[in-house]
Amino acid sequence: MIVTGAGSGTGRATARLFAAHDVRVALADINGNGPGQPPRALRRRSAAVTAVGNLSDQEVVDRAVTTAVWVSLAVVNQE
Protein backbone atom coordinates (compact mmCIF):
# COMPACT_ATOMS: atom_id res chain seq x y z
CA MET A 1 0.00 0.00 0.00
CA ILE A 2 1.24 3.48 -0.80
CA VAL A 3 0.32 6.22 1.66
CA THR A 4 0.70 9.70 0.20
CA GLY A 5 1.29 12.76 2.35
CA ALA A 6 2.89 10.46 4.93
CA GLY A 7 5.08 13.25 6.29
CA SER A 8 2.40 15.01 8.29
CA GLY A 9 -1.26 15.35 9.18
CA THR A 10 -3.81 12.88 7.88
CA GLY A 11 -1.26 11.05 5.72
CA ARG A 12 1.03 10.44 8.70
CA ALA A 13 -1.89 9.31 10.86
CA THR A 14 -3.07 6.95 8.12
CA ALA A 15 0.41 5.46 7.70
CA ARG A 16 0.72 4.95 11.47
CA LEU A 17 -2.70 3.27 11.63
CA PHE A 18 -1.86 0.81 8.87
CA ALA A 19 1.61 0.12 10.30
CA ALA A 20 0.08 -0.50 13.74
CA HIS A 21 -1.96 -3.27 12.11
CA ASP A 22 1.16 -4.74 10.49
CA VAL A 23 0.26 -3.55 7.00
CA ARG A 24 3.40 -2.95 4.94
CA VAL A 25 3.24 0.56 3.56
CA ALA A 26 5.34 2.58 1.17
CA LEU A 27 5.50 6.17 2.39
CA ALA A 28 5.33 9.02 -0.10
CA ASP A 29 5.65 12.71 0.64
CA ILE A 30 6.65 15.82 -1.26
CA ASN A 31 8.87 16.99 1.60
CA GLY A 32 11.81 14.70 2.36
CA ASN A 33 13.39 16.77 5.13
CA GLY A 34 12.40 18.55 8.29
CA PRO A 35 9.02 18.32 9.99
CA GLY A 36 7.42 16.75 6.93
CA GLN A 37 9.67 13.69 7.00
CA PRO A 38 7.93 10.47 8.03
CA PRO A 39 9.28 9.35 11.42
CA ARG A 40 12.06 6.75 11.43
CA ALA A 41 10.10 4.50 13.76
CA LEU A 42 7.28 4.34 11.22
CA ARG A 43 9.66 3.63 8.36
CA ARG A 44 11.23 0.78 10.37
CA ARG A 45 7.90 -0.64 11.49
CA SER A 46 6.38 -0.55 8.02
CA ALA A 47 9.51 -2.08 6.45
CA ALA A 48 9.21 0.31 3.56
CA VAL A 49 11.23 3.09 2.07
CA THR A 50 10.06 6.57 1.41
CA ALA A 51 9.42 8.00 -2.04
CA VAL A 52 10.06 11.72 -1.96
CA GLY A 53 8.67 14.03 -4.59
CA ASN A 54 5.62 15.66 -6.09
CA LEU A 55 3.13 12.96 -7.05
CA SER A 56 1.83 15.14 -9.88
CA ASP A 57 5.10 14.15 -11.62
CA GLN A 58 4.68 10.80 -13.40
CA GLU A 59 8.31 9.83 -12.75
CA VAL A 60 7.75 10.19 -9.01
CA VAL A 61 4.57 8.11 -9.21
CA ASP A 62 6.40 5.41 -11.19
CA ARG A 63 9.22 5.36 -8.62
CA ALA A 64 6.77 5.13 -5.71
CA VAL A 65 4.85 2.24 -7.29
CA THR A 66 8.03 0.40 -8.24
CA THR A 67 9.35 0.82 -4.70
CA ALA A 68 6.11 -0.48 -3.20
CA VAL A 69 6.13 -3.52 -5.48
CA TRP A 70 9.76 -4.37 -4.73
CA VAL A 71 9.22 -3.97 -0.99
CA SER A 72 6.22 -6.30 -1.20
CA LEU A 73 8.19 -8.88 -3.18
CA ALA A 74 11.08 -8.74 -0.73
CA VAL A 75 8.75 -9.30 2.21
CA VAL A 76 7.03 -12.24 0.49
CA ASN A 77 10.40 -13.83 -0.33
CA GLN A 78 11.54 -13.51 3.30
CA GLU A 79 8.48 -15.25 4.73
VEXROPA-363218 format. One line per 2 residues: number of its first residue (from 1); their letters; for each residue x, y, z of C-alpha. Coordinates in steps of 0.25 Angstrom, whole numbers, plus 5000, padded with zeros to 4 digits. Example, Ala and Ser with C-alpha at 12.3 -4.5 7.8 and 13.67 -1.06 7.14 Angstrom:
BEGIN
1	AS	5049,4982,5031 ~ 5055,4996,5029
//
This chain:
BEGIN
1	MI	5000,5000,5000 ~ 5005,5014,4997
3	VT	5001,5025,5007 ~ 5003,5039,5001
5	GA	5005,5051,5009 ~ 5012,5042,5020
7	GS	5020,5053,5025 ~ 5010,5060,5033
9	GT	4995,5061,5037 ~ 4985,5052,5032
11	GR	4995,5044,5023 ~ 5004,5042,5035
13	AT	4992,5037,5043 ~ 4988,5028,5032
15	AR	5002,5022,5031 ~ 5003,5020,5046
17	LF	4989,5013,5047 ~ 4993,5003,5035
19	AA	5006,5000,5041 ~ 5000,4998,5055
21	HD	4992,4987,5048 ~ 5005,4981,5042
23	VR	5001,4986,5028 ~ 5014,4988,5020
25	VA	5013,5002,5014 ~ 5021,5010,5005
27	LA	5022,5025,5010 ~ 5021,5036,5000
29	DI	5023,5051,5003 ~ 5027,5063,4995
31	NG	5035,5068,5006 ~ 5047,5059,5009
33	NG	5054,5067,5021 ~ 5050,5074,5033
35	PG	5036,5073,5040 ~ 5030,5067,5028
37	QP	5039,5055,5028 ~ 5032,5042,5032
39	PR	5037,5037,5046 ~ 5048,5027,5046
41	AL	5040,5018,5055 ~ 5029,5017,5045
43	RR	5039,5015,5033 ~ 5045,5003,5041
45	RS	5032,4997,5046 ~ 5026,4998,5032
47	AA	5038,4992,5026 ~ 5037,5001,5014
49	VT	5045,5012,5008 ~ 5040,5026,5006
51	AV	5038,5032,4992 ~ 5040,5047,4992
53	GN	5035,5056,4982 ~ 5022,5063,4976
55	LS	5013,5052,4972 ~ 5007,5061,4960
57	DQ	5020,5057,4954 ~ 5019,5043,4946
59	EV	5033,5039,4949 ~ 5031,5041,4964
61	VD	5018,5032,4963 ~ 5026,5022,4955
63	RA	5037,5021,4966 ~ 5027,5021,4977
65	VT	5019,5009,4971 ~ 5032,5002,4967
67	TA	5037,5003,4981 ~ 5024,4998,4987
69	VW	5025,4986,4978 ~ 5039,4983,4981
71	VS	5037,4984,4996 ~ 5025,4975,4995
73	LA	5033,4964,4987 ~ 5044,4965,4997
75	VV	5035,4963,5009 ~ 5028,4951,5002
77	NQ	5042,4945,4999 ~ 5046,4946,5013
79	E	5034,4939,5019
//
